[in-house]
Every structure is written in C-alpha cells, then in structure tokens.
Amino acid sequence: MKGLFDFSEVLTYFFRKKDPNRRTNFNLRTMHTINKISMLMFLAGVVYFIIKHL
C-alpha cells in the first residue's frame, strides 16, 4: 500500500536541477512544461475528489 502513495518521482520532476551539459530546445522545454501542468491539474483533481467525497 505504501508504494501507491509514493510521490517522490513527481516531486523530483518539479525540483531537479538543470544539467548544464545537456542541450535543450524549444520542443523539449514545451513538452516538460505541458507535463508539469498536466501533473498539477491531475493532483488538484485528486485532492478535489477526495475533499468532495469526505
């Protein structure tokens, strides 16, 4: 049951440092921005669902 609520991957995705040796381009930055927005919206929906059904 503990593995179901492990949000360490999500938190490290939001707060990891940039790698100076890795090249980035517009498409990659856009993809990561969209991923971050979608994860935040999903987590907000889960929190809303939990609060609504308590």
Chimera marker file (.cmm) of the C-alpha trace (Angstrom):
<marker_set name="trace">
<marker id="1" x="0.000" y="0.000" z="0.000" r="1" g="1" b="0" radius="0.5"/>
<marker id="2" x="2.920" y="2.339" z="0.661" r="1" g="1" b="0" radius="0.5"/>
<marker id="3" x="4.037" y="2.144" z="-2.975" r="1" g="1" b="0" radius="0.5"/>
<marker id="4" x="0.715" y="3.524" z="-4.168" r="1" g="1" b="0" radius="0.5"/>
<marker id="5" x="1.276" y="6.852" z="-2.419" r="1" g="1" b="0" radius="0.5"/>
<marker id="6" x="4.939" y="7.421" z="-3.290" r="1" g="1" b="0" radius="0.5"/>
<marker id="7" x="5.092" y="10.899" z="-4.836" r="1" g="1" b="0" radius="0.5"/>
<marker id="8" x="8.886" y="11.204" z="-4.754" r="1" g="1" b="0" radius="0.5"/>
<marker id="9" x="9.144" y="10.862" z="-8.557" r="1" g="1" b="0" radius="0.5"/>
<marker id="10" x="6.654" y="13.682" z="-9.061" r="1" g="1" b="0" radius="0.5"/>
<marker id="11" x="8.409" y="15.971" z="-6.595" r="1" g="1" b="0" radius="0.5"/>
<marker id="12" x="11.854" y="15.297" z="-8.044" r="1" g="1" b="0" radius="0.5"/>
<marker id="13" x="10.490" y="16.063" z="-11.527" r="1" g="1" b="0" radius="0.5"/>
<marker id="14" x="9.451" y="19.527" z="-10.388" r="1" g="1" b="0" radius="0.5"/>
<marker id="15" x="12.526" y="20.384" z="-8.313" r="1" g="1" b="0" radius="0.5"/>
<marker id="16" x="15.518" y="18.859" z="-10.079" r="1" g="1" b="0" radius="0.5"/>
<marker id="17" x="18.455" y="20.963" z="-11.195" r="1" g="1" b="0" radius="0.5"/>
<marker id="18" x="19.226" y="21.687" z="-14.823" r="1" g="1" b="0" radius="0.5"/>
<marker id="19" x="22.057" y="19.677" z="-16.366" r="1" g="1" b="0" radius="0.5"/>
<marker id="20" x="24.476" y="22.171" z="-17.975" r="1" g="1" b="0" radius="0.5"/>
<marker id="21" x="25.917" y="19.500" z="-20.286" r="1" g="1" b="0" radius="0.5"/>
<marker id="22" x="22.566" y="18.682" z="-21.845" r="1" g="1" b="0" radius="0.5"/>
<marker id="23" x="21.292" y="20.648" z="-24.817" r="1" g="1" b="0" radius="0.5"/>
<marker id="24" x="17.687" y="21.799" z="-24.765" r="1" g="1" b="0" radius="0.5"/>
<marker id="25" x="15.469" y="23.107" z="-27.489" r="1" g="1" b="0" radius="0.5"/>
<marker id="26" x="12.036" y="24.683" z="-27.676" r="1" g="1" b="0" radius="0.5"/>
<marker id="27" x="10.201" y="21.392" z="-28.231" r="1" g="1" b="0" radius="0.5"/>
<marker id="28" x="11.769" y="19.734" z="-25.188" r="1" g="1" b="0" radius="0.5"/>
<marker id="29" x="11.068" y="22.692" z="-22.909" r="1" g="1" b="0" radius="0.5"/>
<marker id="30" x="7.474" y="22.861" z="-24.171" r="1" g="1" b="0" radius="0.5"/>
<marker id="31" x="6.970" y="19.139" z="-23.567" r="1" g="1" b="0" radius="0.5"/>
<marker id="32" x="8.233" y="19.406" z="-19.981" r="1" g="1" b="0" radius="0.5"/>
<marker id="33" x="6.056" y="22.466" z="-19.321" r="1" g="1" b="0" radius="0.5"/>
<marker id="34" x="2.953" y="20.673" z="-20.581" r="1" g="1" b="0" radius="0.5"/>
<marker id="35" x="3.839" y="17.611" z="-18.482" r="1" g="1" b="0" radius="0.5"/>
<marker id="36" x="4.198" y="19.735" z="-15.355" r="1" g="1" b="0" radius="0.5"/>
<marker id="37" x="0.866" y="21.480" z="-15.977" r="1" g="1" b="0" radius="0.5"/>
<marker id="38" x="-0.921" y="18.182" z="-16.569" r="1" g="1" b="0" radius="0.5"/>
<marker id="39" x="0.535" y="16.629" z="-13.390" r="1" g="1" b="0" radius="0.5"/>
<marker id="40" x="-0.517" y="19.660" z="-11.334" r="1" g="1" b="0" radius="0.5"/>
<marker id="41" x="-4.042" y="19.531" z="-12.767" r="1" g="1" b="0" radius="0.5"/>
<marker id="42" x="-4.296" y="15.798" z="-12.082" r="1" g="1" b="0" radius="0.5"/>
<marker id="43" x="-3.120" y="16.202" z="-8.471" r="1" g="1" b="0" radius="0.5"/>
<marker id="44" x="-5.531" y="19.117" z="-7.987" r="1" g="1" b="0" radius="0.5"/>
<marker id="45" x="-8.348" y="16.929" z="-9.326" r="1" g="1" b="0" radius="0.5"/>
<marker id="46" x="-7.430" y="14.090" z="-6.969" r="1" g="1" b="0" radius="0.5"/>
<marker id="47" x="-7.382" y="16.484" z="-3.992" r="1" g="1" b="0" radius="0.5"/>
<marker id="48" x="-10.734" y="17.965" z="-5.053" r="1" g="1" b="0" radius="0.5"/>
<marker id="49" x="-12.228" y="14.489" z="-5.458" r="1" g="1" b="0" radius="0.5"/>
<marker id="50" x="-11.016" y="13.420" z="-2.010" r="1" g="1" b="0" radius="0.5"/>
<marker id="51" x="-12.301" y="16.592" z="-0.335" r="1" g="1" b="0" radius="0.5"/>
<marker id="52" x="-15.645" y="16.407" z="-2.146" r="1" g="1" b="0" radius="0.5"/>
<marker id="53" x="-16.262" y="12.802" z="-1.075" r="1" g="1" b="0" radius="0.5"/>
<marker id="54" x="-15.342" y="13.114" z="2.609" r="1" g="1" b="0" radius="0.5"/>
<link id1="1" id2="2" r="1" g="1" b="0" radius="0.2"/>
<link id1="2" id2="3" r="1" g="1" b="0" radius="0.2"/>
<link id1="3" id2="4" r="1" g="1" b="0" radius="0.2"/>
<link id1="4" id2="5" r="1" g="1" b="0" radius="0.2"/>
<link id1="5" id2="6" r="1" g="1" b="0" radius="0.2"/>
<link id1="6" id2="7" r="1" g="1" b="0" radius="0.2"/>
<link id1="7" id2="8" r="1" g="1" b="0" radius="0.2"/>
<link id1="8" id2="9" r="1" g="1" b="0" radius="0.2"/>
<link id1="9" id2="10" r="1" g="1" b="0" radius="0.2"/>
<link id1="10" id2="11" r="1" g="1" b="0" radius="0.2"/>
<link id1="11" id2="12" r="1" g="1" b="0" radius="0.2"/>
<link id1="12" id2="13" r="1" g="1" b="0" radius="0.2"/>
<link id1="13" id2="14" r="1" g="1" b="0" radius="0.2"/>
<link id1="14" id2="15" r="1" g="1" b="0" radius="0.2"/>
<link id1="15" id2="16" r="1" g="1" b="0" radius="0.2"/>
<link id1="16" id2="17" r="1" g="1" b="0" radius="0.2"/>
<link id1="17" id2="18" r="1" g="1" b="0" radius="0.2"/>
<link id1="18" id2="19" r="1" g="1" b="0" radius="0.2"/>
<link id1="19" id2="20" r="1" g="1" b="0" radius="0.2"/>
<link id1="20" id2="21" r="1" g="1" b="0" radius="0.2"/>
<link id1="21" id2="22" r="1" g="1" b="0" radius="0.2"/>
<link id1="22" id2="23" r="1" g="1" b="0" radius="0.2"/>
<link id1="23" id2="24" r="1" g="1" b="0" radius="0.2"/>
<link id1="24" id2="25" r="1" g="1" b="0" radius="0.2"/>
<link id1="25" id2="26" r="1" g="1" b="0" radius="0.2"/>
<link id1="26" id2="27" r="1" g="1" b="0" radius="0.2"/>
<link id1="27" id2="28" r="1" g="1" b="0" radius="0.2"/>
<link id1="28" id2="29" r="1" g="1" b="0" radius="0.2"/>
<link id1="29" id2="30" r="1" g="1" b="0" radius="0.2"/>
<link id1="30" id2="31" r="1" g="1" b="0" radius="0.2"/>
<link id1="31" id2="32" r="1" g="1" b="0" radius="0.2"/>
<link id1="32" id2="33" r="1" g="1" b="0" radius="0.2"/>
<link id1="33" id2="34" r="1" g="1" b="0" radius="0.2"/>
<link id1="34" id2="35" r="1" g="1" b="0" radius="0.2"/>
<link id1="35" id2="36" r="1" g="1" b="0" radius="0.2"/>
<link id1="36" id2="37" r="1" g="1" b="0" radius="0.2"/>
<link id1="37" id2="38" r="1" g="1" b="0" radius="0.2"/>
<link id1="38" id2="39" r="1" g="1" b="0" radius="0.2"/>
<link id1="39" id2="40" r="1" g="1" b="0" radius="0.2"/>
<link id1="40" id2="41" r="1" g="1" b="0" radius="0.2"/>
<link id1="41" id2="42" r="1" g="1" b="0" radius="0.2"/>
<link id1="42" id2="43" r="1" g="1" b="0" radius="0.2"/>
<link id1="43" id2="44" r="1" g="1" b="0" radius="0.2"/>
<link id1="44" id2="45" r="1" g="1" b="0" radius="0.2"/>
<link id1="45" id2="46" r="1" g="1" b="0" radius="0.2"/>
<link id1="46" id2="47" r="1" g="1" b="0" radius="0.2"/>
<link id1="47" id2="48" r="1" g="1" b="0" radius="0.2"/>
<link id1="48" id2="49" r="1" g="1" b="0" radius="0.2"/>
<link id1="49" id2="50" r="1" g="1" b="0" radius="0.2"/>
<link id1="50" id2="51" r="1" g="1" b="0" radius="0.2"/>
<link id1="51" id2="52" r="1" g="1" b="0" radius="0.2"/>
<link id1="52" id2="53" r="1" g="1" b="0" radius="0.2"/>
<link id1="53" id2="54" r="1" g="1" b="0" radius="0.2"/>
</marker_set>
